[in-house]
Amino acid sequence: MHGVGEVVAVAIVVAGLIVGSFLNVCIYRIPAEESLATPGSHCRACSGPIAWYDNIPILSFLVLRGHCRACGERFSARYPLVELLTPLAWLLLYRCGFDPRVFVLYAALAAVLIVVTFIDIDHKIIPDVITWPTILISPAAAFVIGHITVTQSLIGIVVGGGLLWAIAELYIIVRKQEGMGLGDVKMLAMIGGLLGWEAAIFSLIIGSVIGTVFGLGAMLLRRGRLDMEIPFGPFLAAACGLYMIGGPQLLSTYLGPPIFV
């Protein structure tokens, strides 16, 4: 069985590398409202097509030293980063010993979170084309997989979206300016729909803590100035990842058995 587990782990890493390469396509094309299928992989500087042998995850980047073979334009280091981050996240989830159906759900959500993170960093948006469909299929996923009940999924959508929406509205009332976009609201509703209301609250609290620490660090580096816009999506994504890895166990340890509706 040990040998079988290692074979599965290798297969997960290979699949993660391939999917990670596709996630790079999503990160760059979704905000631009471009097709994910056509045209094929190409250099964004010279528009020259990238051959299959120059499109092998991580390896091609290393062989080409991060440059386009045709025009010599330097590729972003984000390409291999995303290609590496995806299989690492999947492997970590696999090592947690989840039921295969739960693992597939978590792996898919991890991929979505990676895409959302980098799009939010680049454009300060979380596209509806990602969040709305995921929210809508969440109850069906709960019914098919059974990791939470359909009722828990629906409550998670309401709690996740409603709680963050209320915080955003309160901020506008108090500060007279917008402090959080509706993309974050829909992202937390998505998390709650897929993982339950406990995951939504966990992600909000831990994400806020991570964001606060990051903000304070940025302020120190900028000598007390914090005149830059910091997206909240990456922190929600990180917190959601932590929840998938061990959030329920942490909640059970410190707060007692989870409350099931």
LINHUBEL-V618851 format. One record per residue. N is the residue number from 0. PHI is phi as a letter, one per 30 degrees, with the letter a starting at -180 (* if undefined). BURIAL is I if it has 16 or more other ideal C-beta (glycine too) atoms within 10 Angstrom, else O. Layout:
# LINHUBEL-V618851
N	PHI	BURIAL
N	PHI	BURIAL
This chain:
# LINHUBEL-V618851
0	*	O
1	d	O
2	d	O
3	d	O
4	d	O
5	d	O
6	d	O
7	d	O
8	d	O
9	d	O
10	d	O
11	d	I
12	d	I
13	d	O
14	d	O
15	d	I
16	d	I
17	d	O
18	d	I
19	e	I
20	d	I
21	d	I
22	d	I
23	e	I
24	d	I
25	d	I
26	d	I
27	d	I
28	c	O
29	d	I
30	d	I
31	d	O
32	h	O
33	c	O
34	d	O
35	d	O
36	c	O
37	b	O
38	d	O
39	d	O
40	e	O
41	a	O
42	d	I
43	d	O
44	d	O
45	c	O
46	i	O
47	d	O
48	d	O
49	c	I
50	d	O
51	e	O
52	d	O
53	c	I
54	b	O
55	d	O
56	e	I
57	i	I
58	e	O
59	d	I
60	d	I
61	d	O
62	d	O
63	d	O
64	h	O
65	i	O
66	b	O
67	d	I
68	d	O
69	d	I
70	c	O
71	i	O
72	d	O
73	d	O
74	d	I
75	d	O
76	d	O
77	d	O
78	e	I
79	d	I
80	d	I
81	d	I
82	d	I
83	d	I
84	d	I
85	d	I
86	d	I
87	d	O
88	d	I
89	d	I
90	d	O
91	d	O
92	d	I
93	d	I
94	d	O
95	d	O
96	i	O
97	d	I
98	e	O
99	e	O
100	d	O
101	d	I
102	d	I
103	d	O
104	d	I
105	d	I
106	d	I
107	d	O
108	d	I
109	d	I
110	d	I
111	d	I
112	d	I
113	d	I
114	d	I
115	d	I
116	e	I
117	d	I
118	d	I
119	d	I
120	d	O
121	d	O
122	c	O
123	h	O
124	b	I
125	b	I
126	e	I
127	d	O
128	d	O
129	c	I
130	d	I
131	e	O
132	e	O
133	d	I
134	d	I
135	d	O
136	d	O
137	e	I
138	d	I
139	d	O
140	d	I
141	d	I
142	d	O
143	d	O
144	d	O
145	i	O
146	d	I
147	b	I
148	d	O
149	d	O
150	d	O
151	d	I
152	d	I
153	d	I
154	d	I
155	d	I
156	d	I
157	d	O
158	d	I
159	d	I
160	d	I
161	d	O
162	d	I
163	d	I
164	d	I
165	d	O
166	d	I
167	d	I
168	d	O
169	d	O
170	d	O
171	d	O
172	d	O
173	d	O
174	c	O
175	i	O
176	a	O
177	d	O
178	c	O
179	a	I
180	d	I
181	d	I
182	d	I
183	d	I
184	d	I
185	d	I
186	d	I
187	d	I
188	d	I
189	d	I
190	d	I
191	d	I
192	d	I
193	d	I
194	c	I
195	j	I
196	d	I
197	d	I
198	d	I
199	d	I
200	d	I
201	e	I
202	d	I
203	d	I
204	d	O
205	d	I
206	d	I
207	d	O
208	d	O
209	d	I
210	d	I
211	d	O
212	d	O
213	d	O
214	d	O
215	d	O
216	d	O
217	d	O
218	d	O
219	d	O
220	d	O
221	c	O
222	h	O
223	i	O
224	c	O
225	b	O
226	c	O
227	c	O
228	d	O
229	c	O
230	d	I
231	c	I
232	e	I
233	e	I
234	d	I
235	d	I
236	d	I
237	d	I
238	d	I
239	d	I
240	d	I
241	d	I
242	d	I
243	d	I
244	d	I
245	a	O
246	e	I
247	e	I
248	d	O
249	d	O
250	d	I
251	d	O
252	d	O
253	c	O
254	c	O
255	j	O
256	e	O
257	d	O
258	c	O
259	c	O
260	c	O
